[in-house]
């Protein structure tokens, strides 16, 4: 790793990976503060994919987890995402480590140890692809219990939010009409920017309403599009995106508190709140469905069985499951749309095929010696047709 080597030389050629420590017990809090080259110190049992993807996007070079990143309850997806991105993961160092390190201090990771200079302040397990694969195999045995818990959570969520899920009560009004229009919803899931690039032809041809969820709104603008609607906490969106003219919908707690509302008020931007316990992605889908969109294309969404069971999304899993049931055939994954568009034969290819066939016919006629006779017949026929029309007008 070039970055780690450079940082290590700055620390007196000590081995390992060096970076600035950003310490928070809650991974959501540390995500607001980490920068490229930092080492995130968290306490997050069963690290979920969504948190891992956010850490990758933030540019961290290492993650130190006080808790086990895979406890064995079920095969969670976060550690695999970190390792695939080349991020060093040290697991199970214990909660005492945070007391040994100051936030913002430089720390060094080497073979499972956490060092400040030459002093070891904590030790855990340095995970690699093989160790994570072994832990995931063992964790599959815990899926049955997680499915039972998921079923119970789904029933409880439906009791609490049945009017929203079943009748759409509580969905805010929009000034833009979505009725009978196609909608593209971009969420900040793994690979969402690349998936958006593959949909350029679809966007150009169908001109769907563009809804950006959280940092997905920034990605839309970076790709050259103007989001029509943004569903997000304003604190995680850039000021330029907030001022781009999109309608802003702020997810709020059931008690009405909307995080980030103060920032909107300071900027003088209008917004509506959406009180619900679902995650922002699901609220965007419910928004499109309640306003009678004809089709909803999702980008950056993940709803596999493993992700339904992912503990980092445990509060919103029932929301995701029930929202997709409600949407039914109206919802389609963006990757499927891109694949279908690629499978369509371009008009230019059809024209080239016709031209090629005509060239083959002409060459065959010339080679066979029938070309002159064919041209004479064609000329005689053309002359007869011309004479016939001339006779109609004399």
Secondary structure as GFF3:
##gff-version 3
##sequence-region A 1 394
A	DSSP	alpha_helix	2	10	.	.	.	ID=ss1
A	DSSP	beta_strand	17	23	.	.	.	ID=ss2
A	DSSP	alpha_helix	27	31	.	.	.	ID=ss3
A	DSSP	beta_strand	39	42	.	.	.	ID=ss4
A	DSSP	alpha_helix	49	58	.	.	.	ID=ss5
A	DSSP	beta_strand	62	65	.	.	.	ID=ss6
A	DSSP	alpha_helix	78	84	.	.	.	ID=ss7
A	DSSP	beta_strand	88	91	.	.	.	ID=ss8
A	DSSP	alpha_helix	97	100	.	.	.	ID=ss9
A	DSSP	beta_strand	106	110	.	.	.	ID=ss10
A	DSSP	beta_strand	113	116	.	.	.	ID=ss11
A	DSSP	beta_strand	119	123	.	.	.	ID=ss12
A	DSSP	beta_strand	125	126	.	.	.	ID=ss13
A	DSSP	alpha_helix	129	139	.	.	.	ID=ss14
A	DSSP	three_ten_helix	140	142	.	.	.	ID=ss15
A	DSSP	alpha_helix	143	167	.	.	.	ID=ss16
A	DSSP	beta_strand	182	186	.	.	.	ID=ss17
A	DSSP	alpha_helix	192	198	.	.	.	ID=ss18
A	DSSP	alpha_helix	200	206	.	.	.	ID=ss19
A	DSSP	beta_strand	209	213	.	.	.	ID=ss20
A	DSSP	alpha_helix	216	222	.	.	.	ID=ss21
A	DSSP	beta_strand	229	231	.	.	.	ID=ss22
A	DSSP	three_ten_helix	234	236	.	.	.	ID=ss23
A	DSSP	alpha_helix	239	242	.	.	.	ID=ss24
A	DSSP	beta_strand	247	252	.	.	.	ID=ss25
A	DSSP	alpha_helix	261	267	.	.	.	ID=ss26
A	DSSP	beta_strand	272	275	.	.	.	ID=ss27
A	DSSP	alpha_helix	280	290	.	.	.	ID=ss28
A	DSSP	beta_strand	295	299	.	.	.	ID=ss29
A	DSSP	alpha_helix	305	308	.	.	.	ID=ss30
A	DSSP	three_ten_helix	311	313	.	.	.	ID=ss31
A	DSSP	alpha_helix	314	327	.	.	.	ID=ss32
A	DSSP	three_ten_helix	328	330	.	.	.	ID=ss33
A	DSSP	beta_strand	331	333	.	.	.	ID=ss34
A	DSSP	alpha_helix	334	343	.	.	.	ID=ss35
A	DSSP	alpha_helix	347	368	.	.	.	ID=ss36
A	DSSP	alpha_helix	371	392	.	.	.	ID=ss37
###
